[in-house]
């Protein structure tokens, strides 16, 4: 099973690397968009009507995809000061339980995100004139990515605890 988990982790790490590049691209586009808005507003005295709406769309995508990316690297906010006080077997159970809980919450939120996307995709954005679905599809996609990430994390902790510890629970010296 450890070998299977190793392959799943490698595949998911590759997917996460693509996600990272996607986030970088979106952040670059958002920075250029906002820079253009500043230049047009203060240099040419004709502000762009659509740039703030585009920046909002990009920010939503960055936030949701970034959440999945942060979770995979275990760089989200954690209570390590509390967890480190427990003995090793309890820490393992806590890590598995936390991962399962987070995955379950994501799977519970997913249908609601789909429902909101479906309702909002019928509307048009005010300045861009495109479907609001472009913004709202980020929620179900991001939530599903987080659900998969937490599920893989739970399986990794469950079936390859030594590998999980080496990757995520490095001791500070």
Secondary structure in CASP SS format (residue, H / E / C, confidence):
PFRMAT SS
TARGET T0000
AUTHOR 0000-0000-0000
METHOD secondary structure of the structure
MODEL  1
X C 1.00
X H 1.00
X H 1.00
X H 1.00
X H 1.00
X H 1.00
X H 1.00
X H 1.00
X H 1.00
X H 1.00
X H 1.00
X H 1.00
X H 1.00
X H 1.00
X H 1.00
X H 1.00
X H 1.00
X H 1.00
X H 1.00
X H 1.00
X H 1.00
X H 1.00
X H 1.00
X H 1.00
X H 1.00
X H 1.00
X H 1.00
X H 1.00
X H 1.00
X H 1.00
X H 1.00
X H 1.00
X H 1.00
X H 1.00
X H 1.00
X H 1.00
X H 1.00
X H 1.00
X H 1.00
X H 1.00
X H 1.00
X H 1.00
X C 1.00
X C 1.00
X C 1.00
X C 1.00
X C 1.00
X C 1.00
X C 1.00
X C 1.00
X H 1.00
X H 1.00
X H 1.00
X H 1.00
X H 1.00
X H 1.00
X H 1.00
X H 1.00
X H 1.00
X H 1.00
X H 1.00
X H 1.00
X H 1.00
X H 1.00
X H 1.00
X H 1.00
X H 1.00
X H 1.00
X H 1.00
X H 1.00
X H 1.00
X H 1.00
X C 1.00
X C 1.00
X C 1.00
X C 1.00
X C 1.00
X C 1.00
X C 1.00
X H 1.00
X H 1.00
X H 1.00
X H 1.00
X C 1.00
X C 1.00
X C 1.00
X C 1.00
X H 1.00
X H 1.00
X H 1.00
X H 1.00
X H 1.00
X H 1.00
X H 1.00
X H 1.00
X H 1.00
X H 1.00
X H 1.00
X H 1.00
X H 1.00
X H 1.00
X H 1.00
X H 1.00
X H 1.00
X H 1.00
X H 1.00
X H 1.00
X H 1.00
X H 1.00
X H 1.00
X H 1.00
X H 1.00
X H 1.00
X H 1.00
X H 1.00
X H 1.00
X H 1.00
X H 1.00
X H 1.00
X H 1.00
X C 1.00
X C 1.00
X C 1.00
X E 1.00
X C 1.00
X C 1.00
X C 1.00
X C 1.00
X C 1.00
X C 1.00
X E 1.00
X C 1.00
X H 1.00
X H 1.00
X H 1.00
X H 1.00
X H 1.00
X H 1.00
X H 1.00
X H 1.00
X H 1.00
X H 1.00
X H 1.00
X H 1.00
X H 1.00
X H 1.00
X H 1.00
X H 1.00
X H 1.00
X H 1.00
X H 1.00
X H 1.00
X H 1.00
X H 1.00
X H 1.00
X H 1.00
X H 1.00
X H 1.00
X H 1.00
X C 1.00
X H 1.00
X H 1.00
X H 1.00
X H 1.00
X H 1.00
X H 1.00
X H 1.00
X H 1.00
X C 1.00
X C 1.00
X C 1.00
X C 1.00
X C 1.00
END
